[in-house]
Amino acid sequence: MYRAGAHWGNSAIVAKAARFCRDRRGIAAIEFAFIVPVLLIMYFITMEASQAIETSKKVSRIGSMVADLVTQQTSVDKAALDAIMRIGTSTLQPYNRSTPTIIITGIQITDEATPKVKVAWSRKLVGSTYSVDAVKDSITTVPSTLTIRNTFLVRVESDLGYKPIITWSAGDSKALGLTSAFNNIAMGETYYLRPRRGPTVLCTDC
């Protein structure tokens, strides 16, 4: 009797194991649990890549637009330059996870055999703070192809530390972030334009 019972018990275990192996209930749920994280990662990467590319284009657009507005003037003042930079920052909308740095510099190239490249005036916006970027008559640099005697240039530099939405840190109050490993992707552009309506663009109170 003991041996028969043991044999019956072993057979029952084997039968249950066989039924368990044949049972396909719940497979879809298990596969879904494995696939969903991969799909979510792919979705966020695709979303972030498209947003980053679009934001990079907007950062570039800031430089070209600000330079174009400044070079259309014959003279400017600090208030006008600040207003133009505010217009430049608005082109980033609806992106608002970080603010750009914008630097506008009027550059005078001297009329000498070996021309000097000097700062005529400058204005800078960092966040919401406006200030002078470089001292008047200080030496700066421009590409060699633009170093032409007795000419004037307007240089606009636009820079942004791009923050992907999936890495937006908890300290930002509107956080949706998961990690801060890629929390500050540098984007920037520099534009040089010549005045459109005269030989120079003067700044009356810079």
PEJONOR-V299430 format. One record per residue. N is the residue number from 1. PSI is psi in degrees with one decimal (none if undefined). BURIAL is I if it has 9 or more other ideal C-beta (glycine too) atoms within 8 Angstrom, else O. Layout:
# PEJONOR-V299430
n=N psi=PSI burial=BURIAL
n=N psi=PSI burial=BURIAL
This chain:
# PEJONOR-V299430
n=1 psi=-37.8 burial=O
n=2 psi=-44.4 burial=O
n=3 psi=-40.2 burial=O
n=4 psi=-41.0 burial=O
n=5 psi=-40.6 burial=O
n=6 psi=-41.5 burial=O
n=7 psi=-40.8 burial=O
n=8 psi=-40.9 burial=O
n=9 psi=-41.9 burial=O
n=10 psi=-40.1 burial=O
n=11 psi=-39.7 burial=O
n=12 psi=-41.5 burial=O
n=13 psi=-44.1 burial=O
n=14 psi=-41.5 burial=O
n=15 psi=-41.4 burial=O
n=16 psi=-40.1 burial=O
n=17 psi=-39.9 burial=O
n=18 psi=-41.2 burial=O
n=19 psi=-37.4 burial=O
n=20 psi=-41.8 burial=O
n=21 psi=-33.0 burial=O
n=22 psi=-17.3 burial=O
n=23 psi=122.4 burial=O
n=24 psi=5.1 burial=O
n=25 psi=133.3 burial=O
n=26 psi=-6.4 burial=O
n=27 psi=-41.2 burial=O
n=28 psi=-40.3 burial=O
n=29 psi=-40.4 burial=O
n=30 psi=-44.9 burial=O
n=31 psi=-39.9 burial=O
n=32 psi=-41.9 burial=O
n=33 psi=-32.8 burial=O
n=34 psi=-37.2 burial=O
n=35 psi=-36.1 burial=O
n=36 psi=-46.8 burial=O
n=37 psi=-39.0 burial=O
n=38 psi=-44.1 burial=O
n=39 psi=-40.0 burial=O
n=40 psi=-42.5 burial=O
n=41 psi=-45.7 burial=O
n=42 psi=-39.3 burial=O
n=43 psi=-48.7 burial=O
n=44 psi=-37.4 burial=I
n=45 psi=-44.3 burial=O
n=46 psi=-43.7 burial=O
n=47 psi=-46.5 burial=I
n=48 psi=-38.8 burial=I
n=49 psi=-44.1 burial=O
n=50 psi=-39.7 burial=O
n=51 psi=-38.8 burial=I
n=52 psi=-41.6 burial=I
n=53 psi=-43.7 burial=O
n=54 psi=-40.2 burial=O
n=55 psi=-39.3 burial=I
n=56 psi=-40.3 burial=I
n=57 psi=-39.0 burial=O
n=58 psi=-37.0 burial=I
n=59 psi=-42.3 burial=I
n=60 psi=-38.6 burial=I
n=61 psi=-31.5 burial=I
n=62 psi=-49.7 burial=I
n=63 psi=-47.1 burial=I
n=64 psi=-40.0 burial=I
n=65 psi=-45.5 burial=I
n=66 psi=-44.9 burial=I
n=67 psi=-40.4 burial=I
n=68 psi=-41.6 burial=I
n=69 psi=-40.8 burial=I
n=70 psi=-43.7 burial=I
n=71 psi=-9.6 burial=I
n=72 psi=-6.7 burial=O
n=73 psi=152.1 burial=I
n=74 psi=-26.4 burial=O
n=75 psi=153.0 burial=O
n=76 psi=171.9 burial=I
n=77 psi=178.5 burial=I
n=78 psi=-40.5 burial=I
n=79 psi=-41.0 burial=O
n=80 psi=-42.4 burial=I
n=81 psi=-40.8 burial=I
n=82 psi=-40.5 burial=I
n=83 psi=-40.6 burial=O
n=84 psi=-39.2 burial=I
n=85 psi=-34.6 burial=I
n=86 psi=-39.8 burial=I
n=87 psi=-41.0 burial=I
n=88 psi=-43.3 burial=I
n=89 psi=-29.9 burial=I
n=90 psi=-19.9 burial=O
n=91 psi=-15.2 burial=I
n=92 psi=-18.9 burial=I
n=93 psi=144.4 burial=O
n=94 psi=4.2 burial=O
n=95 psi=127.9 burial=O
n=96 psi=21.9 burial=O
n=97 psi=-14.4 burial=O
n=98 psi=163.9 burial=O
n=99 psi=148.0 burial=O
n=100 psi=161.2 burial=I
n=101 psi=127.4 burial=I
n=102 psi=129.1 burial=I
n=103 psi=123.6 burial=I
n=104 psi=127.8 burial=I
n=105 psi=125.6 burial=I
n=106 psi=127.4 burial=I
n=107 psi=123.8 burial=I
n=108 psi=125.3 burial=I
n=109 psi=122.5 burial=I
n=110 psi=159.3 burial=I
n=111 psi=75.1 burial=O
n=112 psi=162.3 burial=O
n=113 psi=-41.7 burial=O
n=114 psi=90.8 burial=O
n=115 psi=143.7 burial=I
n=116 psi=145.8 burial=O
n=117 psi=107.4 burial=I
n=118 psi=150.3 burial=I
n=119 psi=121.2 burial=I
n=120 psi=-40.0 burial=I
n=121 psi=162.8 burial=I
n=122 psi=156.0 burial=I
n=123 psi=140.9 burial=I
n=124 psi=141.5 burial=I
n=125 psi=120.6 burial=I
n=126 psi=111.9 burial=O
n=127 psi=-109.9 burial=O
n=128 psi=15.4 burial=O
n=129 psi=126.7 burial=O
n=130 psi=140.3 burial=O
n=131 psi=175.0 burial=O
n=132 psi=136.7 burial=O
n=133 psi=-45.3 burial=O
n=134 psi=146.4 burial=I
n=135 psi=141.7 burial=O
n=136 psi=137.5 burial=O
n=137 psi=4.9 burial=O
n=138 psi=154.9 burial=O
n=139 psi=134.9 burial=O
n=140 psi=-172.5 burial=I
n=141 psi=150.4 burial=O
n=142 psi=162.7 burial=I
n=143 psi=144.2 burial=O
n=144 psi=-32.1 burial=O
n=145 psi=-16.7 burial=O
n=146 psi=-3.1 burial=I
n=147 psi=83.2 burial=I
n=148 psi=131.5 burial=O
n=149 psi=139.8 burial=O
n=150 psi=46.2 burial=O
n=151 psi=165.5 burial=I
n=152 psi=140.7 burial=I
n=153 psi=150.4 burial=I
n=154 psi=121.9 burial=I
n=155 psi=132.4 burial=I
n=156 psi=123.4 burial=I
n=157 psi=127.0 burial=I
n=158 psi=127.9 burial=I
n=159 psi=145.2 burial=I
n=160 psi=135.2 burial=I
n=161 psi=98.0 burial=I
n=162 psi=132.2 burial=I
n=163 psi=108.4 burial=I
n=164 psi=145.7 burial=I
n=165 psi=-29.9 burial=I
n=166 psi=-8.2 burial=I
n=167 psi=11.4 burial=I
n=168 psi=117.3 burial=I
n=169 psi=159.5 burial=I
n=170 psi=-22.8 burial=O
n=171 psi=-7.5 burial=O
n=172 psi=6.3 burial=I
n=173 psi=-30.9 burial=O
n=174 psi=32.9 burial=O
n=175 psi=137.5 burial=I
n=176 psi=13.4 burial=O
n=177 psi=155.1 burial=I
n=178 psi=-30.6 burial=O
n=179 psi=158.2 burial=O
n=180 psi=18.6 burial=O
n=181 psi=-33.8 burial=O
n=182 psi=49.4 burial=O
n=183 psi=1.9 burial=I
n=184 psi=82.3 burial=O
n=185 psi=118.5 burial=I
n=186 psi=129.8 burial=O
n=187 psi=139.3 burial=I
n=188 psi=161.0 burial=I
n=189 psi=148.1 burial=I
n=190 psi=129.2 burial=I
n=191 psi=141.8 burial=I
n=192 psi=129.4 burial=I
n=193 psi=152.3 burial=I
n=194 psi=153.3 burial=I
n=195 psi=144.2 burial=I
n=196 psi=-30.2 burial=O
n=197 psi=12.1 burial=O
n=198 psi=178.7 burial=O
n=199 psi=-27.2 burial=O
n=200 psi=169.7 burial=I
n=201 psi=108.1 burial=I
n=202 psi=148.7 burial=O
n=203 psi=118.8 burial=I
n=204 psi=-23.5 burial=O
n=205 psi=20.1 burial=O
n=206 psi=none burial=I
